[in-house]
Amino acid sequence: MLRVYAGIDGGGTNTDAAIISESGKLLARFSGGPTNPHSVPPDQAISELRRVLDGLFNLRTDLSTNCEGICLGMSGVDSIQERQMIAEAVTDYTKNSLHQRVKACPVWIVSEGEIALMAVLGHTQGVLCISGTGSIVYGFTPEGERYRAGGWGHLLGDEGSGYRIGQRALQAVMQSHDGILPPTKLTPLILQELSLHSPIELKMKVYQSDWGKSDTASLARLAVKAGEHGDDVARAFITEEAGQLANTAKALIARHFTFKSAQVVLSGSLFRHSALFRSEFIHKLSATYGELGFVQQDNAPPPAVGAAQLAKMRCSLHGSL
């Protein structure tokens, strides 16, 4: 009999879902909108999660009747109450929609960090550093203890994130305009990107009500581009932000002895696209903890597949939350 396992990577912008076979083969994949209850209202997050599950299981007629377990790695879902809310919603879904099953389909709610580590390393032990729109550092011990540092959002934290680098790029354009900083390649790059003629027009643009966090974060790629072309202004703040995220990682690593020689998985767009950011982060962190190993996520399966792998592993161990 075909046995399959489902995994969900639920985020504040997108949700990715996957189903794998007993042998680990990817059988189905489906994507949807945000399911982070802090990015959208909880009811909307639950509704979108159900829609994604429907889309996933409807890709093949034999998937819904043979699902052995579902694991969800949910960004922003930290409290017991939030986990219970998601678990109950998915359990209700399996009872009502996977109706041909003879037995209940177990559901596990874990962090985004665990499914990312599972996808890259094949287990959930180690340190995960994420630098995308936001930033956060996770640590998981062999005993299953979970630690985190950062992840406080763009107003309270997000050091070394796309948002922070995009914000500093905007500020650098204005400081260059005022003569505080020297001329920078960021000015023509950002003006062209936003179809503006003068730095003065930036004020009107970024203070519009429809300008959001993701708009600022999207400008990080221009800072990376300027840095790659030798722009000293961009290189300076990219280096500084990499050091800030390294400080966050140092604080987490200091909290448990197993982290001091752990594998550190580097995840997110800044690690992927900026060699300067990546090398500076590794240099700063290695200067304090020289026994760390660093793993780039580039060629690994997506976290949703890691979630499905984790469901398979937990089923085989008969584990539960």
Beta strands, then each sheet from edge to edge (+ up, - down):
strand 1: 4-10
strand 2: 15-21
strand 3: 26-32
strand 4: 67-74
strand 5: 107-110
strand 6: 126-131
strand 7: 135-140
strand 8: 146-150
strand 9: 263-267
strand 10: 293-296
sheet 1: 3+ 2- 1+ 4+ 5+
sheet 2: 8+ 7- 6+ 9+ 10+
end
